[in-house]
Amino acid sequence: PNMLLVTRNIGNLTLYGIDFNSTLYLPKGFSLNTNYSFVDKDSIKVDSAPLGYVALNSPKHKVNVGVNYYHEKIGLNVGVRFNWSAGYPVLSGNFVGHVRPTHDMDLDISYTPRFWNNHYNVTLSLSNLYNRKQQYFTGAPVMGMMGICKMTYTL
């Protein structure tokens, strides 16, 4: 069936938030990085809204912590990152529900062979290494581990 989706202006809103990002470079090619994002609301009460609130479709808290190793002589970069996101309400068109908190671990491996004049790069990215089945947004499929491999050539 056909469906008409429209948005309404609910007036002025005030949100407060902060993003923090830090990288600590250590000896021998290692680095530690962290990221934290905070917003003071994940939904706003609006009496005239159909469900009594408007969802921002985003969590209040997100955290990423990772470690990287870069070996410059051979062009190898390896990184592992832990991701955590709080649960949040979803109200987006037909998609109404609640996303449960998610956590996963990612692995990124990038290789730029020095013997090809730095023109080639091969990257392998694995998301959700421990294959935890989770849904990242209401209406989206439940996902486990996902891998992407790409090769690039730079002129």
C-alpha positions in Angstrom: 0.0 0.0 0.0 1.0 3.6 -0.5 2.0 5.6 2.5 2.6 9.3 3.0 5.2 10.3 5.5 5.6 13.9 6.5 7.5 15.7 9.2 6.2 18.5 11.5 8.0 21.4 13.0 7.7 21.1 16.7 9.4 24.4 17.6 12.7 25.3 19.2 14.8 22.7 21.1 17.9 22.9 23.1 20.5 20.1 23.3 23.8 20.0 25.0 26.6 17.6 24.2 30.3 17.1 24.0 32.7 15.0 21.9 36.1 14.1 23.3 38.8 12.5 21.1 42.3 11.7 22.2 45.4 9.9 20.7 48.4 9.0 22.7 51.5 8.2 20.6 53.8 5.6 22.2 57.3 4.4 21.2 57.9 1.8 18.5 54.8 2.6 16.4 52.1 2.1 18.9 49.3 4.5 19.7 46.2 4.5 22.0 43.1 6.3 21.0 39.7 7.0 22.6 36.5 8.7 21.7 33.5 9.7 23.8 30.3 11.4 22.7 27.6 12.6 24.9 24.3 14.4 24.3 21.9 15.2 27.2 18.7 13.8 25.6 17.8 10.9 23.3 14.2 11.9 23.2 12.1 15.0 23.9 8.7 15.1 25.5 6.2 16.8 23.1 2.5 16.6 24.1 1.3 17.1 20.5 3.4 14.2 19.2 1.6 10.9 18.4 3.5 9.0 21.1 4.0 12.0 23.4 7.7 12.4 22.5 10.1 12.9 19.6 13.1 10.6 19.4 16.5 11.9 18.3 17.3 8.4 17.0 20.8 8.5 18.5 22.2 7.3 21.8 23.2 9.6 24.7 26.5 7.9 25.2 29.0 6.4 22.7 32.6 5.2 23.6 35.4 3.8 21.4 38.8 2.7 22.7 41.5 1.3 20.5 45.2 0.5 20.0 47.1 0.9 16.8 50.5 -0.5 15.6 52.3 1.1 12.6 55.5 -0.4 11.2 56.7 2.3 8.8 59.5 0.3 7.2 57.2 -2.4 5.8 54.1 -0.2 5.5 51.9 -2.3 7.9 49.2 -0.8 10.1 47.1 -2.9 12.5 44.4 -1.6 14.7 41.9 -3.0 17.2 39.0 -1.0 18.5 36.3 -1.6 21.1 32.9 0.2 20.5 30.0 0.7 22.9 26.8 2.5 22.4 23.9 3.1 24.9 20.4 2.0 23.9 18.0 4.7 22.6 14.4 5.1 21.4 13.7 5.2 17.6 10.8 7.1 16.0 11.5 7.5 12.3 8.6 7.1 9.9 7.5 3.4 10.1 10.4 2.5 12.3 9.3 2.8 15.9 11.0 0.9 18.7 14.1 0.9 20.9 17.7 0.0 20.0 19.3 -2.1 22.7 22.9 -1.2 23.8 25.5 -2.5 21.4 29.1 -3.4 21.8 31.6 -4.9 19.5 35.3 -5.0 18.5 36.8 -4.1 15.1 40.0 -5.1 13.5 41.7 -3.1 10.7 44.8 -4.2 8.8 46.3 -2.0 6.1 49.4 -2.8 4.1 51.2 -0.5 1.7 54.1 -2.4 0.2 57.2 -0.2 0.1 58.7 -2.2 -2.9 55.9 -0.8 -5.2 56.7 2.9 -4.6 53.7 3.3 -2.1 51.2 3.2 -5.0 49.3 0.1 -3.8 47.4 -0.4 -0.6 45.4 -3.4 0.6 43.0 -3.0 3.5 41.1 -5.6 5.5 38.4 -4.4 7.9 36.5 -6.8 10.2 33.6 -5.4 12.2 32.1 -7.1 15.3 34.9 -9.6 15.6 33.2 -11.8 18.2 30.2 -12.1 15.9 27.6 -10.9 18.4 24.2 -10.7 16.7 22.8 -7.3 17.2 20.6 -4.7 15.6 22.1 -1.2 15.2 18.8 0.5 14.3 15.1 -0.3 14.4 14.1 -1.9 11.1 17.7 -2.7 10.1 18.8 -6.4 9.9 20.4 -8.2 12.8 24.0 -8.4 12.0 27.0 -10.4 13.1 30.6 -10.1 11.9 31.1 -8.2 8.6 34.3 -8.0 6.6 35.5 -5.7 3.8 38.6 -6.0 1.8 39.7 -3.3 -0.7 42.7 -2.7 -2.8 43.6 0.8 -4.0 46.1 2.3 -6.4 47.2 5.9 -6.0 48.6 7.8 -9.0 
